């Protein structure tokens, strides 16, 4: 490490602390303004050319909105249709009526585990928000005064989606590590499932049961009303009898099914297969969500064009604030990346004499925390350790890929788009969001590393 590396690391740390101070302390800026101000300050402090700084801010915001924002908006539309047609209420009633309060987090964990196989973290959360809010609202009405029902139900979902996103192919992070290290998809996937289950259990239902009674989190009323409307409310839209549970679940899960088909196609079909190209198109998160919305309109709200248009217009209003903040998080992430903070992290890692599995986890963790991108963490760590993996050294390559994926999950915070999505969707303060998504993902990352080290003591699968 040289003095420039140290200066970059100090700047990155100061930027995160400054961001928190601007939001939490006076003047208590809106998160979007705070993110843009800190992004500009980081660029100026690191000597980034002004034109490059502007491009990084606009490019980072646009890239994040393109990847996440469209999915969030389409998810809000799908959620509105599901709620107005009674699907969300029916599914929530089915879950609440068949599960005790103690069993509810486990039921939600199972749903999120399945949804999380093909879906990105942000996409899966958007898809499941109507169900989370619907179940939490029912639970809140039936058993009030026991902390936050939304945290109690939501934390297991966050844990399951995060674990699957970082540990299990075909998510882009694990697949990138697998491709860079030239290891086995099947073995990494099997190891990923083995490691993900205890991580999800500890970070989800167990931690959720601990933290929920100590919190009073409740999302904005407009968002709750959109995703989980109260049928007895005078403002509730009149609706016909809800569709059957089977049709409702098919409509709600269609985007997940399309993404899962793409995931299976990548494993089972040849790379030049025309069928794989079709599966890749319909399984793209944006296309899958768009097809899901169209299917929902045709099946659940046929012959109601004016009502549907009004409902879809109303659906994006509650998430507008979320979209802007996510864009600001993308700008902050891009500036940190373009300032080469990641290079400083890699240089620091060269001075550490650790096991390759621990080193891969540590490098990925530091890169992810500092740049706000799990993908940057995985790409950087995998690229650094690829020569070691190819040298024939005694290292379990699937477990190395998995350890890198686990490290990328640690302490998802203010420079991650997922942090802001959770914070704004659930109406949390910075401290509340830290106690939920940041701590949950840290538990998943640490438990995942422990499982990797334990599995490394056993004979390899391949």
C-alpha positions in Angstrom: 0.0 0.0 0.0 1.1 3.6 -0.7 0.0 6.9 0.5 -2.6 7.2 -2.3 -4.2 4.0 -1.3 -4.5 5.1 2.3 -6.0 8.4 1.2 -8.6 6.6 -0.8 -9.6 4.3 2.1 -9.8 7.3 4.5 -12.0 9.2 1.9 -14.3 6.2 1.5 -14.7 5.9 5.2 -15.3 9.6 5.7 -17.8 9.7 2.9 -20.0 7.0 4.5 -19.8 8.7 7.9 -20.6 12.1 6.3 -23.6 10.6 4.5 -25.0 9.2 7.7 -24.4 12.6 9.5 -26.2 14.6 6.7 -29.3 12.3 7.0 -29.4 11.7 10.7 -28.1 15.0 12.2 -28.9 18.6 11.2 -29.7 19.6 8.6 -31.3 16.1 8.2 -31.3 16.3 4.4 -33.4 14.1 2.1 -31.3 11.0 1.4 -31.2 11.8 -2.4 -29.6 15.2 -1.7 -27.2 13.7 0.8 -26.2 11.0 -1.6 -25.5 13.5 -4.4 -23.6 15.9 -2.2 -21.4 13.1 -0.8 -20.9 11.7 -4.2 -19.6 15.1 -5.5 -17.4 15.5 -2.4 -15.8 12.1 -2.9 -15.1 12.9 -6.6 -13.5 16.3 -5.7 -11.5 14.9 -2.8 -10.0 12.2 -4.9 -9.1 14.6 -7.8 -11.5 13.1 -10.3 -11.9 15.4 -13.4 -15.1 17.4 -13.3 -16.5 15.9 -16.5 -15.7 12.4 -15.3 -17.4 13.1 -11.9 -20.6 14.4 -13.6 -20.6 11.4 -15.9 -20.1 9.0 -12.9 -23.0 10.6 -11.0 -25.4 10.6 -13.9 -24.2 7.2 -15.3 -24.4 5.5 -11.9 -27.9 6.9 -11.2 -29.1 5.9 -14.7 -27.6 2.4 -14.6 -29.1 1.7 -11.2 -32.5 3.0 -12.3 -32.3 0.9 -15.4 -31.4 -2.2 -13.6 -33.5 -1.8 -10.4 -35.8 1.2 -10.9 -37.8 -0.3 -13.8 -38.3 -3.5 -11.9 -39.4 -1.7 -8.8 -42.0 0.3 -10.8 -43.3 -2.7 -12.6 -43.4 -4.6 -9.3 -45.5 -1.8 -7.8 -47.9 -2.1 -10.7 -48.1 -5.9 -10.3 -48.6 -5.5 -6.6 -51.4 -3.0 -7.1 -53.3 -5.3 -9.5 -52.8 -8.2 -7.1 -54.1 -6.1 -4.2 -57.1 -4.6 -6.0 -58.2 -8.0 -7.3 -58.0 -9.6 -3.8 -55.2 -12.0 -4.5 -52.8 -10.5 -1.9 -55.6 -10.6 0.8 -56.5 -14.2 -0.1 -52.9 -15.5 0.1 -52.3 -13.5 3.3 -55.5 -15.0 4.8 -54.4 -18.5 3.8 -51.0 -18.1 5.4 -52.2 -16.5 8.6 -55.1 -19.0 9.0 -52.8 -22.0 8.6 -49.8 -20.9 10.6 -49.4 -19.7 14.2 -47.6 -16.5 14.9 -44.4 -18.4 15.7 -44.7 -20.4 12.4 -45.3 -17.4 10.2 -41.7 -16.3 9.8 -40.8 -19.9 8.8 -43.6 -19.9 6.2 -42.4 -16.6 4.7 -38.8 -17.9 4.8 -39.8 -20.9 2.7 -41.6 -18.7 0.1 -38.6 -16.3 -0.1 -36.2 -19.3 -0.4 -38.0 -20.5 -3.5 -38.5 -17.0 -5.0 -34.8 -16.2 -4.3 -33.5 -19.1 -6.5 -33.9 -17.2 -9.8 -34.4 -13.6 -8.6 -32.0 -10.8 -7.7 -32.4 -9.5 -4.1 -34.2 -6.3 -5.1 -36.4 -8.0 -7.6 -37.5 -10.7 -5.1 -38.2 -8.2 -2.5 -40.4 -6.1 -4.8 -42.3 -9.3 -5.9 -42.8 -10.3 -2.2 -43.7 -6.9 -0.7 -47.4 -7.3 -1.3 -47.4 -10.7 0.5 -45.2 -9.3 3.3 -47.4 -6.3 3.8 -50.6 -8.4 3.5 -49.5 -10.9 6.1 -48.1 -8.3 8.4 -51.3 -6.2 8.3 -53.4 -9.2 9.2 -51.0 -10.1 12.0 -51.0 -6.5 13.2 -54.8 -6.4 13.3 -55.2 -9.7 15.1 -52.3 -9.4 17.6 -51.5 -5.7 18.2 -48.9 -4.4 20.6 -46.2 -7.0 20.0 -43.6 -4.9 18.3 -43.4 -4.5 14.5 -45.3 -7.2 12.6 -43.6 -5.9 9.4 -40.1 -6.6 10.8 -41.3 -9.9 12.2 -42.5 -11.0 8.7 -40.0 -9.1 6.6 -36.7 -10.0 8.2 -36.9 -13.7 7.2 -37.7 -12.7 3.6 -34.7 -10.3 3.5 -32.4 -13.0 4.9 -33.6 -15.7 2.4 -33.3 -13.4 -0.6 -29.9 -12.1 0.4 -28.5 -15.6 1.0 -29.7 -16.9 -2.3 -28.4 -13.9 -4.1 -24.9 -14.2 -2.8 -24.4 -17.9 -2.5 -26.4 -19.8 -5.1 -26.0 -19.8 -8.9 -27.5 -18.7 -11.3 -27.2 -15.3 -9.6 -24.7 -13.2 -11.5 -22.3 -12.9 -8.5 -21.8 -16.6 -7.9 -21.8 -17.2 -11.7 -19.1 -14.6 -12.2 -16.9 -16.2 -9.5 -17.5 -19.6 -11.0 -16.5 -18.4 -14.5 -13.4 -16.5 -13.2 -12.2 -19.4 -11.1 -13.1 -22.0 -13.8 -14.9 -24.2 -11.3 -18.1 -26.3 -11.3 -21.6 -24.8 -11.3 -23.2 -27.9 -9.9 -20.8 -28.3 -7.0 -20.9 -24.6 -6.1 -24.7 -24.7 -6.2 -24.9 -27.7 -3.9 -22.4 -26.1 -1.5 -24.4 -22.9 -1.7 -27.7 -24.6 -0.7 -25.9 -26.3 2.2 -24.4 -23.1 3.5 -27.5 -20.9 2.8 -29.9 -22.9 5.0 -28.3 -22.3 8.4 -27.5 -18.8 7.5 -31.1 -18.1 6.6 -32.4 -19.7 9.7 -30.2 -17.7 12.0 -30.5 -14.4 10.2 -34.2 -14.8 9.3 -36.7 -16.3 11.7 -34.4 -16.4 14.8 -33.0 -12.9 14.5 -36.4 -11.6 13.3 -38.1 -13.0 16.4 -35.4 -11.3 18.5 -35.5 -7.8 16.9 -39.2 -7.4 16.0 -40.5 -6.9 19.6 -37.9 -4.1 20.0 -39.0 -2.1 17.0 -42.1 -0.2 16.0 -41.5 0.0 12.2 -44.5 0.5 10.0 -44.4 1.4 6.3 -46.1 4.5 4.9 -49.9 4.2 5.0 -50.1 4.9 1.3 -47.8 2.0 0.5 -49.5 -0.4 2.9 -52.9 0.6 1.4 -51.6 -0.1 -2.1 -50.1 -3.5 -1.4 -52.5 -4.6 1.3 -55.7 -2.6 1.3 -58.2 -3.0 4.1 -61.4 -4.3 2.6 -63.4 -2.6 5.4 -61.9 0.8 4.7 -64.2 3.4 3.1 -61.4 4.2 0.7 -61.0 0.6 -0.5 -61.9 0.0 -4.1 -64.9 -2.2 -4.7 -63.9 -5.6 -6.0 -65.6 -8.8 -7.2 -64.9 -12.1 -5.6 -61.2 -12.8 -5.6 -59.8 -15.4 -8.0 -58.9 -18.8 -6.8 -55.7 -19.3 -4.8 -54.1 -21.3 -7.7 -54.7 -18.6 -10.3 -53.6 -15.9 -7.9 -50.4 -17.6 -7.0 -49.6 -18.3 -10.7 -50.1 -14.6 -11.4 -48.0 -13.4 -8.5 -45.2 -15.9 -9.2 -45.1 -15.7 -13.0 -42.1 -13.4 -13.1 -40.2 -15.8 -10.7 -41.2 -18.8 -12.9 -39.9 -17.1 -16.0 -36.6 -16.2 -14.3 -36.3 -19.8 -12.9 -36.8 -21.2 -16.4 -33.9 -19.0 -17.6 -31.8 -20.3 -14.7 -32.5 -23.9 -15.5 -31.8 -23.2 -19.2 -28.3 -21.9 -18.4 -27.5 -25.2 -16.6 -29.2 -27.6 -18.9 -29.0 -26.1 -22.5 -26.1 -25.5 -24.8 -24.8 -21.9 -24.9 -25.7 -21.6 -28.6 -29.2 -23.0 -28.2 -32.0 -20.8 -29.6 -34.2 -22.0 -26.8 -31.7 -20.6 -24.3 -31.8 -17.2 -26.0 -35.6 -17.1 -25.7 -35.4 -18.2 -22.1 -32.8 -15.5 -21.4 -35.0 -12.8 -23.0 -38.2 -13.7 -21.1 -36.2 -14.4 -17.9 -34.6 -11.0 -17.9 -36.0 -9.3 -14.7 -37.4 -6.3 -16.6 -39.1 -8.5 -19.3 -40.3 -11.0 -16.8 -41.9 -8.3 -14.6 -43.5 -6.7 -17.7 -44.9 -10.0 -18.8 -46.2 -10.5 -15.3 -48.0 -7.2 -15.3 -49.6 -7.8 -18.7 -50.7 -11.3 -17.6 -52.2 -9.9 -14.4 -54.1 -7.3 -16.3 -55.5 -9.8 -18.8 -56.4 -12.4 -16.2 -57.4 -10.4 -13.1 -58.8 -7.2 -14.6 -60.1 -8.0 -18.0 -62.4 -5.5 -19.7 -61.5 -2.6 -17.3 -59.0 -0.4 -19.2 -59.9 2.9 -17.5 -59.8 1.3 -14.0 -56.5 -0.5 -14.8 -54.9 2.7 -16.1 -55.9 4.6 -13.1 -54.7 1.9 -10.7 -51.3 1.6 -12.5 -50.9 5.4 -12.4 -51.6 5.4 -8.6 -49.3 2.5 -8.1 -46.1 4.3 -8.9 -46.7 7.3 -6.7 -45.8 5.7 -3.4 -42.5 4.3 -4.8 -41.4 7.5 -6.5 -39.4 8.5 -3.4 -37.8 5.0 -3.3 -36.8 5.2 -7.0 -35.0 8.6 -6.5 -33.1 7.4 -3.5 -32.1 4.2 -5.2 -30.8 6.4 -8.1 -28.7 8.4 -5.6 -27.3 5.3 -4.2 -26.2 4.2 -7.7 -24.5 7.5 -8.2 -22.6 7.2 -4.9 -21.5 3.6 -5.8 -20.3 4.6 -9.2 -18.2 7.5 -7.9 -16.5 5.2 -5.4 -15.8 2.7 -8.1 -14.4 5.3 -10.6 -12.2 6.8 -7.8 -10.5 3.4 -7.6 -11.3 2.7 -4.0 -11.5 -1.0 -4.9 -7.9 -0.9 -6.1 -6.8 0.4 -2.7 -8.7 -2.5 -1.1 -6.9 -5.0 -3.3 -3.5 -3.5 -2.5 -4.2 -3.8 1.2 -5.2 -7.4 0.8 -1.8 -8.3 -0.6 -0.3 -7.7 2.8 -2.5 -10.2 4.5 -1.3 -13.8 4.9 -4.5 -15.8 5.3 -6.2 -19.0 4.0 -7.4 -18.5 0.4 -11.0 -19.1 1.6 -10.8 -16.4 4.3 -8.8 -14.1 2.0 -11.4 -14.4 -0.7 -14.2 -13.6 1.8 -12.3 -10.6 3.2 -11.4 -9.1 -0.1 -14.9 -9.4 -1.4 -16.3 -8.0 1.8 -14.1 -4.9 1.8 -14.7 -4.2 -1.9 -18.5 -4.6 -1.5 -18.7 -2.4 1.6 -16.5 0.3 0.2 -17.9 0.5 -3.3 -21.6 -0.4 -2.6 -21.6 -3.2 -5.1 -21.6 -6.9 -4.3 -20.7 -7.6 -8.0 -17.6 -5.4 -7.7 -16.6 -7.3 -4.6 -17.0 -10.7 -6.3 -15.3 -9.7 -9.5 -12.4 -8.1 -7.7 -11.8 -11.0 -5.3 -12.3 -13.7 -7.9 -9.9 -11.9 -10.3 -7.3 -11.5 -7.6 -7.4 -15.2 -6.6 -7.9 -16.8 -10.0 -4.1 -17.3 -10.5 -4.0 -19.2 -7.2 -7.0 -21.3 -8.2 -5.4 -22.2 -11.5 -2.0 -22.9 -10.1 -3.0 -26.4 -8.8 -2.7 -25.3 -5.1 -4.7 -27.3 -2.6 -7.8 -25.2 -2.6 -11.4 -26.3 -3.0 -12.5 -24.0 -5.9 -16.3 -24.3 -5.5 -15.9 -23.4 -1.8 -13.6 -20.5 -2.8 -16.3 -19.2 -5.2 -18.8 -19.5 -2.4 -16.7 -17.8 0.2 -16.2 -14.8 -2.2 -20.0 -14.7 -2.7 -20.6 -14.7 1.1 -18.1 -11.9 1.6 -20.0 -9.7 -0.8 -23.1 -9.8 1.4 -21.5 -8.4 4.5 -22.9 -5.2 6.0 -25.1 -3.9 3.2 -25.2 -0.2 4.0 -25.9 3.3 2.7 -24.0 2.9 -0.6 -26.0 -0.2 -1.6 -29.3 0.2 -3.5 -30.8 -2.7 -1.6 -30.3 -0.8 1.7 -32.4 2.1 0.5 -35.0 -0.2 -1.0 -35.6 -1.8 2.3 -35.4 1.4 4.3 -37.9 3.3 2.2 -40.2 0.4 1.5 -40.6 -0.3 5.2 -40.5 3.3 6.4 -37.4 2.9 8.5 -34.9 5.3 10.0 -31.2 4.9 9.2 -30.7 3.1 12.6 -33.7 0.8 12.0 -32.5 -0.1 8.5 -29.0 -0.9 9.9 -30.5 -3.2 12.6 -32.4 -5.0 9.9 -30.9 -5.4 6.4 -27.3 -4.5 7.5 -27.2 -6.9 10.4 -29.2 -9.6 8.6 -26.8 -9.7 5.7 -23.8 -9.6 8.0 -25.1 -12.6 9.9 -25.7 -14.4 6.5 -22.1 -13.5 5.4 -20.4 -14.7 8.6 -22.5 -17.9 9.0 -21.8 -18.6 5.3 -18.0 -18.3 5.9 -18.2 -20.6 8.9 -20.0 -23.2 6.9 -17.5 -22.9 4.1 -14.6 -23.5 6.5 -16.5 -26.5 8.0 -17.2 -28.0 4.6 -13.6 -27.6 3.7 -12.7 -30.1 6.4 -14.7 -32.8 4.5 -13.7 -34.5 1.2 -14.6 -32.4 -1.8 -17.8 -33.1 -3.8 -15.9 -33.2 -7.1 
